């Protein structure tokens, strides 16, 4: 069984290390998530959390 941990931001080094140590867990940060969304041709808009 596997899983994904997703954030729109950036993961800490601790989370990245955990994901690397568990072959069934993949971490998707904001950059990877946006790349996947763009590849799927889904329209999105990006705004900062300060808005």
LINBELLIN-V408887 format. One record per pair of residues at least 12 apart in sequence whose ideal C-beta (glycine too) atoms are under 10 Angstrom apart, sorted by the first residue. I is the first residue (numbers start at 0). J is the second residue. Records with the same first field share a line. If there is no record, write none. Layout:
I = J  J
This chain:
0 = 23  24
1 = 21  22  23  24  25
2 = 18  21  23  24  25  26
3 = 18  24  25  26  27  32
4 = 17  18  21  24  25  26  27  28
5 = 25  26  27  28  29  31  32  35
6 = 26  27  28  29  31  32
7 = 27  28  29  30  32  33  45  48
8 = 28  29  30  32  48
9 = 28  29  30
10 = 26  27  28  29
14 = 26  28
15 = 28
29 = 45
33 = 45
